[in-house]
Amino acid sequence: MSQESVADEVRRRRTFAIISHPDAGKTTLTEKVLLFAGAIQIAGSVKARKASRHAASDWMEIEKQRGISVASSVMQIEYQDCVINLLDTPGHQDFSEDTYRVLTAVDAALMVIDGANGVEPQTLRLLEVCRARQTPIITFINKFDREVKQPLDLIAEVESHLKMDAVPLTWPVGMGKAFGGVFDIRHDRMRLFRAGRNKFDESDQAFIEGLDNPEIGNRFNESWVQALDEIELIREASPTLDRQAFLDGRQTPVLFGSAINNFGVQEVLDTLVEMAPSPGPRKALERTVEPDEPKFTGVVFKVQANMDPAHRDRVAFVRVSSGRFTRGMKLRVSRTGKDIRPNNVVSFLSQRRELVEDAVAGDIIGIPNHGILHLGDVLTEGETLHFTGLPFFAPELFQAVEVKDPLRTKQLRVGLTQLGEEGAIQVFRPEAAGGAMLLGAVGVLQFEVVAHRLKTEYGVEARMMPSRYSLARWVSAEDSKELRKFLDANMANIAYDVVDAPAFLASSVAQLRVAQERYPQIQFHTMREHGGKVFDQAG
């Protein structure tokens, strides 16, 4: 592949994440995007937990049982002349850390909003991350086949919370039982709603051309009268869609539909292909990396253990940042300086894997390994680079964990180490001898998932117990002797995480405050990056 063809391939890439509050319809929309792109022939039912079909993006056993996404999924599909890398993320707030890390690997985000609930708290948190990274956002307002909020109110909510102009590309005609479809404002035609379709067929698409076509009014009566007034209002009040304003985070295109009924998905895909950016430059500590550089660079943004339980594998998900990957090429891990030659690199459609012969910037590749690659690792063709911004947040909930069968202690440690390294939970090893391993989480559901995975993937029955700790702060100091003195003096409250970064565990904010006052030379951190490098020093 010549350098010119690499650049052409990079321009074809669209890498985006789907984000939402739980139950907004994110996983359903993911299914339907795959359906419309021809990647699957029939959509799985994400609600029918006992059915034989499940969402293609939900591969973990507990996800199939509970009907929720608790891990991020990565899927690559082709649509029109583009290669789309789609990352489905957990909607549940208890797994927000995984979502934050995934958002470091994408160039755009598709925000799904439940039309009945509007912009919800978890959506707001994710939006803040997108805005901090200047990630362009496309908005899809879902569930118009049900009774929902008025569309003008929803537009006002989006603008209020996103602090950017919402530019409707389609507009709903009616809602619930009276939902007739959406009017495509830019193409001056109405797409008629048809419910109950679980397969995509071009022949199912029905349109009425023209805003002034009397057929629309004859068919939809009062719903059309209201929609027509609203369309004329937004044409007057809304700015014209401007791609640069979208890329700069000043505008979000808005589409309406019903994902469960495959309705509005076509417009979502078309908008992504048209508006979402191809891969751009990425900043490393050493320099800015351009996507069409000749040499390969990539960063591990996610590690997943036991995607194939039969082989006890660990897959490192790598976002290609520049150059071209080819199977078997020699790559250097910047953290360790060691070289690897990955031969069984894969791309994904959920659990379905295909060997990757080559990949370019924007692509997501999976490298099976046995603990060589960690979250945040940078892979290059020899250059030492460090990409920043892959966060670990100080946990807010703690539980001690012990194994019910002492003979399975080794399996417990192996399981906790691997789950900690993949970021499913934070695992702390107390400095004091004889202390039980500690699990730290952002949300309580993480403990349940870890217990389930220890049992099903590692054959370990774990006993979770209350912990006296309620917060943690990673600690560092400019003077290593001062840090050692602090660690020795506070041994009962010191634990080490999976990369051996020391943390101070406290039972209350007051205890933390006392430690900060007594040891002003110690920095207490609410976040750290891979390898223990801390970038936030807020107490």
C-alpha positions as CSV (number, residue, x, y, z in Angstrom):
1,M,0.0,0.0,0.0
2,S,1.6,3.3,-1.2
3,Q,1.7,6.4,1.0
4,E,-1.0,8.0,-1.2
5,S,-3.3,5.0,-0.8
6,V,-2.8,5.0,3.0
7,A,-3.9,8.6,3.0
8,D,-6.9,7.7,0.9
9,E,-7.8,4.9,3.2
10,V,-7.5,7.2,6.2
11,R,-10.0,9.6,4.6
12,R,-12.5,6.8,4.3
13,R,-12.5,6.1,8.0
14,R,-15.3,7.2,10.4
15,T,-14.6,6.1,14.0
16,F,-17.3,7.0,16.5
17,A,-18.9,5.9,19.8
18,I,-22.6,5.6,20.7
19,I,-23.3,7.2,24.1
20,S,-26.5,7.5,26.1
21,H,-28.2,7.2,29.5
22,P,-29.3,3.6,30.3
23,D,-32.4,2.4,28.4
24,A,-32.3,5.2,25.9
25,G,-32.0,2.6,23.1
26,K,-28.3,2.8,22.4
27,T,-27.7,-0.9,22.0
28,T,-30.8,-1.3,19.9
29,L,-29.6,1.5,17.6
30,T,-26.2,-0.2,17.4
31,E,-27.9,-3.3,16.2
32,K,-29.9,-1.4,13.6
33,V,-26.8,0.4,12.3
34,L,-25.2,-3.0,11.7
35,L,-28.5,-4.2,10.1
36,F,-28.6,-1.2,7.7
37,A,-25.0,-1.5,6.8
38,G,-25.5,-5.1,5.8
39,A,-23.2,-6.5,8.6
40,I,-26.0,-8.7,10.0
41,Q,-29.2,-10.0,8.5
42,I,-31.5,-9.9,11.5
43,A,-31.4,-7.8,14.7
44,G,-31.2,-9.5,18.1
45,S,-33.7,-8.7,20.7
46,V,-31.9,-6.9,23.5
47,K,-34.9,-7.2,25.8
48,A,-35.8,-10.9,25.3
49,R,-33.2,-12.1,27.8
50,K,-34.2,-15.8,27.6
51,A,-34.4,-15.8,23.8
52,S,-31.9,-17.4,21.6
53,R,-30.9,-14.1,20.0
54,H,-29.1,-11.3,21.8
55,A,-27.7,-8.0,20.7
56,A,-24.6,-8.5,18.5
57,S,-22.8,-5.9,20.6
58,D,-23.6,-7.7,23.9
59,W,-21.2,-10.7,24.1
60,M,-20.6,-11.2,27.8
61,E,-22.9,-13.8,29.5
62,I,-24.1,-11.4,32.2
63,E,-25.1,-8.9,29.5
64,K,-27.3,-11.5,27.8
65,Q,-28.9,-12.4,31.1
66,R,-29.6,-8.9,32.3
67,G,-30.2,-7.2,28.9
68,I,-27.7,-4.4,29.6
69,S,-24.3,-3.5,28.2
70,V,-21.5,-3.7,30.8
71,A,-18.5,-3.7,28.5
72,S,-17.6,-1.7,25.4
73,S,-17.9,-3.5,22.1
74,V,-16.0,-2.7,18.9
75,M,-17.3,-3.3,15.4
76,Q,-16.1,-2.5,12.0
77,I,-18.5,-2.3,9.0
78,E,-18.5,-0.8,5.5
79,Y,-21.2,1.6,4.4
80,Q,-21.2,3.4,1.1
81,D,-17.6,4.2,0.4
82,C,-16.6,4.5,4.1
83,V,-15.2,2.1,6.7
84,I,-17.1,2.7,9.9
85,N,-15.5,1.8,13.3
86,L,-18.4,1.7,15.7
87,L,-17.8,1.5,19.5
88,D,-20.8,0.7,21.6
89,T,-20.3,1.7,25.2
90,P,-22.0,0.8,28.5
91,G,-24.9,3.2,29.3
92,H,-25.0,2.4,33.0
93,Q,-23.2,5.0,35.1
94,D,-21.5,2.2,37.1
95,F,-19.3,1.5,34.1
96,S,-18.6,5.1,33.1
97,E,-14.8,4.7,33.4
98,D,-14.8,2.2,30.5
99,T,-16.9,4.7,28.5
100,Y,-14.5,7.6,29.3
101,R,-11.5,5.6,28.0
102,V,-13.4,4.6,24.9
103,L,-14.1,8.2,24.1
104,T,-10.3,8.8,23.9
105,A,-10.3,6.5,20.9
106,V,-13.0,8.1,18.7
107,D,-13.3,11.0,16.4
108,A,-17.0,11.6,16.8
109,A,-19.9,10.6,19.1
110,L,-23.5,9.7,18.4
111,M,-25.7,10.7,21.3
112,V,-28.9,8.8,21.8
113,I,-31.7,10.5,23.8
114,D,-34.9,8.9,25.0
115,G,-37.6,11.2,23.7
116,A,-39.7,10.6,26.8
117,N,-37.0,11.5,29.3
118,G,-34.9,14.1,27.5
119,V,-31.3,14.7,28.4
120,E,-30.5,12.6,31.5
121,P,-27.7,12.7,34.1
122,Q,-25.4,10.0,32.6
123,T,-25.8,11.7,29.2
124,L,-24.6,15.0,30.8
125,R,-21.5,13.4,32.2
126,L,-20.6,11.8,28.9
127,L,-21.2,15.1,27.1
128,E,-18.8,16.8,29.4
129,V,-16.1,14.3,28.4
130,C,-16.9,14.9,24.7
131,R,-16.8,18.7,25.1
132,A,-13.5,18.5,27.0
133,R,-12.0,16.5,24.1
134,Q,-13.8,18.6,21.5
135,T,-15.4,15.5,20.1
136,P,-18.1,16.4,17.5
137,I,-21.6,15.1,18.5
138,I,-24.5,13.9,16.3
139,T,-27.8,13.7,18.2
140,F,-30.5,11.0,17.7
141,I,-33.8,11.5,19.6
142,N,-35.3,8.0,20.0
143,K,-38.7,6.3,20.7
144,F,-41.1,8.6,18.8
145,D,-43.3,5.6,18.3
146,R,-44.3,6.2,21.9
147,E,-45.7,9.2,23.8
148,V,-42.7,11.5,24.3
149,K,-41.9,15.1,25.0
150,Q,-42.7,17.8,22.4
151,P,-39.9,18.0,19.9
152,L,-39.4,21.8,20.4
153,D,-38.9,21.1,24.1
154,L,-36.4,18.4,23.4
155,I,-34.4,20.7,21.0
156,A,-34.4,23.4,23.8
157,E,-33.0,20.8,26.3
158,V,-30.3,19.7,23.9
159,E,-29.2,23.3,23.3
160,S,-29.3,24.1,27.0
161,H,-27.2,21.2,28.1
162,L,-24.8,21.0,25.2
163,K,-24.2,24.7,25.1
164,M,-24.3,24.5,21.3
165,D,-26.8,25.1,18.5
166,A,-29.1,22.1,17.7
167,V,-29.8,21.9,13.9
168,P,-32.7,19.5,13.1
169,L,-32.1,17.6,9.9
170,T,-35.4,15.7,10.2
171,W,-38.6,16.6,12.1
172,P,-41.2,14.2,13.6
173,V,-44.8,14.2,12.4
174,G,-46.9,13.1,15.4
175,M,-45.8,10.7,18.1
176,G,-47.0,7.4,19.7
177,K,-49.9,5.9,17.8
178,A,-50.2,9.0,15.7
179,F,-46.5,8.8,14.6
180,G,-46.5,9.2,10.8
181,G,-42.8,9.5,10.1
182,V,-40.2,12.2,9.8
183,F,-39.8,15.1,7.4
184,D,-36.3,15.3,5.9
185,I,-35.8,19.0,5.9
186,R,-32.7,19.1,3.7
187,H,-34.1,16.8,1.0
188,D,-37.7,18.2,1.2
189,R,-39.5,14.9,1.6
190,M,-41.3,12.9,4.2
191,R,-40.2,9.3,5.1
192,L,-43.3,7.4,6.1
193,F,-43.2,5.3,9.3
194,R,-43.8,1.6,9.2
195,A,-43.7,-0.3,12.4
196,G,-42.6,-3.8,13.3
197,R,-39.8,-4.3,10.7
198,N,-36.9,-6.5,11.9
199,K,-35.2,-6.8,8.6
200,F,-34.0,-3.9,6.4
201,D,-35.4,-3.8,2.9
202,E,-35.0,-0.9,0.5
203,S,-38.5,-1.6,-0.8
204,D,-39.9,-0.8,2.7
205,Q,-38.8,2.8,2.3
206,A,-41.8,5.0,1.4
207,F,-41.6,8.8,0.8
208,I,-43.9,11.7,0.0
209,E,-42.0,14.4,-1.8
210,G,-42.3,18.1,-1.1
211,L,-43.2,20.2,2.0
212,D,-46.2,21.7,0.2
213,N,-47.5,18.3,-1.0
214,P,-51.2,18.1,0.0
215,E,-51.0,14.3,0.4
216,I,-49.1,14.7,3.6
217,G,-51.8,16.9,5.1
218,N,-54.6,14.6,3.9
219,R,-53.0,11.6,5.5
220,F,-51.8,13.1,8.8
221,N,-54.2,16.0,9.5
222,E,-53.6,17.7,12.9
223,S,-50.2,16.0,13.3
224,W,-49.0,17.6,10.0
225,V,-50.5,21.0,10.9
226,Q,-48.4,21.1,14.1
227,A,-45.3,19.7,12.4
228,L,-45.5,22.2,9.5
229,D,-45.7,25.1,11.9
230,E,-42.7,23.8,13.8
231,I,-40.7,23.2,10.7
232,E,-41.3,26.7,9.5
233,L,-40.3,28.0,13.0
234,I,-37.0,26.1,13.1
235,R,-36.2,27.1,9.5
236,E,-36.5,30.7,10.7
237,A,-34.8,30.3,14.1
238,S,-32.1,27.6,13.5
239,P,-28.8,28.3,11.9
240,T,-27.8,26.6,8.6
241,L,-25.9,23.4,9.1
242,D,-22.2,24.1,8.9
243,R,-19.7,21.3,9.0
244,Q,-16.9,23.3,10.4
245,A,-19.2,24.6,13.2
246,F,-20.1,20.9,13.9
247,L,-16.4,19.9,14.0
248,D,-15.6,22.8,16.3
249,G,-18.4,21.7,18.7
250,R,-20.6,24.7,18.0
251,Q,-23.4,22.7,16.3
252,T,-25.0,19.3,16.7
253,P,-27.1,17.8,13.9
254,V,-30.4,16.4,15.3
255,L,-32.4,13.4,13.9
256,F,-35.6,11.8,15.2
257,G,-36.8,8.2,14.9
258,S,-37.6,4.9,16.4
259,A,-34.6,2.5,16.6
260,I,-36.6,-0.5,17.6
261,N,-38.6,-0.1,14.4
262,N,-35.5,0.6,12.2
263,F,-36.8,4.1,11.6
264,G,-34.5,7.0,11.2
265,V,-31.4,4.8,11.2
266,Q,-30.7,5.4,7.5
267,E,-30.5,9.1,8.1
268,V,-28.1,8.5,11.1
269,L,-25.7,6.5,8.9
270,D,-25.9,9.0,6.0
271,T,-25.2,11.9,8.4
272,L,-22.2,10.1,10.0
273,V,-20.7,9.4,6.6
274,E,-21.2,13.0,5.5
275,M,-20.4,14.9,8.6
276,A,-18.2,12.9,10.9
277,P,-14.4,13.6,10.5
278,S,-11.8,11.2,9.3
279,P,-9.0,10.6,11.7
280,G,-7.0,13.7,12.7
281,P,-3.7,14.4,14.5
282,R,-3.1,13.1,18.0
283,K,-0.9,14.7,20.6
284,A,1.8,12.8,22.4
285,L,4.0,14.2,25.1
286,E,6.9,14.2,22.6
287,R,5.2,15.6,19.5
288,T,2.0,15.7,17.5
289,V,1.3,12.5,15.4
290,E,-0.3,12.9,12.0
291,P,-2.6,10.2,10.8
292,D,-1.0,9.9,7.3
293,E,2.6,9.5,8.7
294,P,4.4,6.6,7.1
295,K,5.2,4.8,10.3
296,F,2.7,3.0,12.5
297,T,1.7,4.2,16.0
298,G,-1.2,3.1,18.1
299,V,-2.5,3.2,21.7
300,V,-4.2,0.5,23.9
301,F,-7.4,2.1,25.1
302,K,-9.1,-1.1,26.3
303,V,-8.1,-4.6,27.5
304,Q,-10.7,-7.3,27.6
305,A,-10.1,-10.7,29.3
306,N,-11.8,-13.9,28.3
307,M,-13.6,-12.8,25.1
308,D,-13.1,-16.5,24.2
309,P,-13.5,-18.4,27.5
310,A,-12.2,-21.6,25.9
311,H,-8.8,-20.0,25.4
312,R,-8.5,-17.7,28.4
313,D,-7.3,-14.9,26.1
314,R,-6.7,-11.2,26.7
315,V,-7.3,-8.9,23.9
316,A,-5.8,-5.4,23.8
317,F,-7.9,-3.0,21.7
318,V,-5.5,-0.6,19.9
319,R,-6.6,2.6,18.1
320,V,-4.3,3.1,15.2
321,S,-3.1,6.6,15.3
322,S,-0.8,6.8,12.2
323,G,0.7,4.8,9.4
324,R,-0.2,1.3,8.4
325,F,-0.3,-1.9,10.4
326,T,0.6,-5.1,8.7
327,R,0.3,-8.6,10.2
328,G,3.6,-9.8,11.7
329,M,5.3,-6.4,11.7
330,K,7.7,-5.6,14.6
331,L,6.2,-3.2,17.1
332,R,7.8,-1.7,20.2
333,V,5.9,-1.2,23.5
334,S,7.0,2.2,24.6
335,R,6.4,1.4,28.3
336,T,8.8,-1.6,28.4
337,G,11.0,-1.1,25.4
338,K,10.2,-4.7,24.3
339,D,9.4,-5.7,20.8
340,I,6.5,-7.8,19.7
341,R,5.4,-9.3,16.4
342,P,1.6,-9.8,16.5
343,N,0.5,-12.4,14.0
344,N,-3.1,-13.2,15.1
345,V,-4.4,-9.6,15.2
346,V,-8.2,-9.4,14.7
347,S,-11.0,-7.1,13.9
348,F,-14.5,-7.6,15.4
349,L,-18.1,-7.8,14.8
350,S,-18.8,-8.3,18.5
351,Q,-17.4,-11.8,19.2
352,R,-17.1,-12.7,15.5
353,R,-13.4,-12.2,14.7
354,E,-11.5,-11.9,11.4
355,L,-7.8,-11.8,11.0
356,V,-6.4,-8.4,10.1
357,E,-3.9,-8.2,7.3
358,D,-3.5,-4.5,7.5
359,A,-5.1,-1.4,9.1
360,V,-4.7,2.3,9.0
361,A,-5.3,5.3,11.2
362,G,-8.8,5.3,12.7
363,D,-9.1,1.5,12.7
364,I,-9.4,-0.5,15.9
365,I,-7.5,-3.7,16.0
366,G,-7.4,-6.4,18.7
367,I,-4.1,-8.0,19.7
368,P,-4.5,-11.2,21.8
369,N,-1.7,-11.4,24.4
370,H,-1.0,-12.8,27.8
371,G,-0.5,-9.7,29.9
372,I,2.2,-8.1,27.7
373,L,0.0,-5.1,26.8
374,H,-1.7,-2.8,29.4
375,L,-4.1,0.0,29.2
376,G,-2.4,3.1,27.8
377,D,0.5,1.3,26.2
378,V,1.8,3.0,23.0
379,L,3.0,0.8,20.1
380,T,5.4,2.2,17.5
381,E,7.9,1.0,15.0
382,G,10.7,2.0,17.4
383,E,10.0,5.5,18.5
384,T,9.3,6.2,22.1
385,L,5.9,8.0,22.5
386,H,3.5,8.6,25.3
387,F,-0.1,9.5,24.5
388,T,-1.9,11.2,27.4
389,G,-5.5,11.4,28.6
390,L,-6.4,7.7,29.4
391,P,-8.0,8.2,32.9
392,F,-8.4,6.1,36.0
393,F,-10.7,7.7,38.5
394,A,-10.3,7.4,42.3
395,P,-12.9,4.9,43.4
396,E,-15.8,5.9,45.7
397,L,-16.9,2.4,46.8
398,F,-14.8,-0.4,48.4
399,Q,-15.2,-4.0,49.2
400,A,-12.8,-6.6,50.5
401,V,-12.7,-9.8,48.6
402,E,-11.7,-13.3,49.8
403,V,-12.0,-16.7,48.2
404,K,-14.5,-19.2,49.7
405,D,-12.3,-22.1,48.9
406,P,-8.7,-21.5,50.1
407,L,-7.4,-23.9,47.4
408,R,-8.6,-21.4,44.8
409,T,-6.5,-18.5,46.2
410,K,-4.1,-18.5,43.2
411,Q,-7.1,-18.4,40.7
412,L,-8.5,-15.5,42.7
413,R,-5.3,-13.5,42.4
414,V,-5.0,-14.3,38.7
415,G,-8.6,-13.3,38.0
416,L,-8.4,-10.1,40.0
417,T,-5.1,-9.1,38.4
418,Q,-6.5,-9.6,34.9
419,L,-9.8,-7.9,35.6
420,G,-7.9,-5.0,37.2
421,E,-5.6,-4.7,34.2
422,E,-8.5,-4.5,31.8
423,G,-10.1,-1.8,33.9
424,A,-13.3,-3.7,34.9
425,I,-12.6,-2.8,38.5
426,Q,-9.7,-1.3,40.5
427,V,-7.8,-3.8,42.6
428,F,-5.7,-2.7,45.5
429,R,-3.1,-4.8,47.4
430,P,-2.8,-3.6,51.0
431,E,0.7,-2.7,52.2
432,A,0.0,-4.3,55.6
433,A,0.7,-8.0,55.6
434,G,-2.3,-10.3,55.7
435,G,-4.8,-7.8,54.5
436,A,-7.5,-9.0,52.1
437,M,-7.4,-7.7,48.6
438,L,-9.6,-4.6,48.1
439,L,-11.8,-3.8,45.2
440,G,-12.5,-0.2,44.3
441,A,-15.4,0.9,42.1
442,V,-17.2,3.9,40.8
443,G,-20.6,2.1,40.9
444,V,-21.9,-0.8,43.0
445,L,-22.9,-2.9,39.9
446,Q,-19.2,-3.3,39.1
447,F,-18.8,-5.6,42.2
448,E,-21.7,-7.8,41.0
449,V,-20.2,-8.1,37.5
450,V,-16.7,-8.9,38.9
451,A,-18.2,-11.6,41.2
452,H,-20.0,-13.1,38.2
453,R,-17.0,-13.1,36.0
454,L,-14.7,-14.6,38.7
455,K,-17.2,-17.5,38.9
456,T,-17.9,-18.0,35.2
457,E,-14.5,-17.2,33.8
458,Y,-12.0,-18.2,36.5
459,G,-14.0,-20.8,38.5
460,V,-13.7,-18.8,41.7
461,E,-16.5,-18.3,44.3
462,A,-15.6,-14.9,45.8
463,R,-16.9,-13.5,49.1
464,M,-17.4,-9.8,49.1
465,M,-17.2,-8.0,52.4
466,P,-17.7,-4.4,53.6
467,S,-14.7,-2.2,53.8
468,R,-13.9,0.6,56.3
469,Y,-12.6,2.8,53.4
470,S,-14.7,5.3,51.5
471,L,-12.2,7.1,49.3
472,A,-8.7,6.7,47.8
473,R,-6.1,9.1,46.5
474,W,-3.0,8.1,44.6
475,V,0.1,9.7,46.2
476,S,3.4,11.1,44.8
477,A,6.1,13.5,45.8
478,E,9.0,15.2,44.1
479,D,11.4,13.8,46.7
480,S,11.3,10.0,46.7
481,K,12.6,9.8,50.3
482,E,9.7,12.0,51.5
483,L,7.3,9.6,49.7
484,R,8.9,6.6,51.3
485,K,8.7,8.2,54.7
486,F,5.0,8.9,54.2
487,L,4.2,5.4,53.0
488,D,6.0,3.8,56.0
489,A,4.3,6.1,58.5
490,N,0.8,5.3,57.1
491,M,1.3,1.7,56.3
492,A,-2.2,0.7,57.6
493,N,-3.8,3.0,55.0
494,I,-1.5,2.3,52.0
495,A,-2.4,0.0,49.1
496,Y,-0.9,-0.6,45.6
497,D,-3.0,-0.9,42.4
498,V,-2.3,-3.3,39.5
499,V,0.5,-1.1,38.2
500,D,2.0,-0.8,41.7
501,A,1.0,2.9,42.0
502,P,0.7,3.7,45.8
503,A,-2.7,5.0,47.1
504,F,-3.8,6.4,50.4
505,L,-7.1,4.9,51.5
506,A,-9.2,6.9,54.0
507,S,-12.4,6.1,55.8
508,S,-13.6,9.8,55.7
509,V,-12.9,13.1,54.0
510,A,-11.8,14.3,57.5
511,Q,-9.1,11.7,57.6
512,L,-7.8,12.6,54.2
513,R,-7.8,16.3,55.1
514,V,-5.6,15.5,58.2
515,A,-3.2,13.6,56.1
516,Q,-2.9,16.4,53.6
517,E,-2.3,19.0,56.4
518,R,0.4,16.8,58.1
519,Y,2.2,16.0,54.9
520,P,2.2,19.1,52.7
521,Q,5.0,17.7,50.6
522,I,2.8,14.8,49.4
523,Q,0.5,15.2,46.4
524,F,-2.9,13.5,46.6
525,H,-4.4,12.7,43.2
526,T,-8.0,11.9,42.2
527,M,-6.9,10.5,38.8
528,R,-4.0,8.7,37.4
529,E,-2.9,7.6,34.0
530,H,-1.5,4.3,32.9
531,G,1.7,3.3,34.6
532,G,1.0,5.4,37.7
533,K,1.7,8.8,35.9
534,V,-0.6,11.2,37.6
535,F,-2.1,14.2,35.8
536,D,-4.6,15.6,38.2
537,Q,-3.7,16.8,41.7
538,A,-7.0,17.8,43.2
539,G,-7.5,16.5,46.7
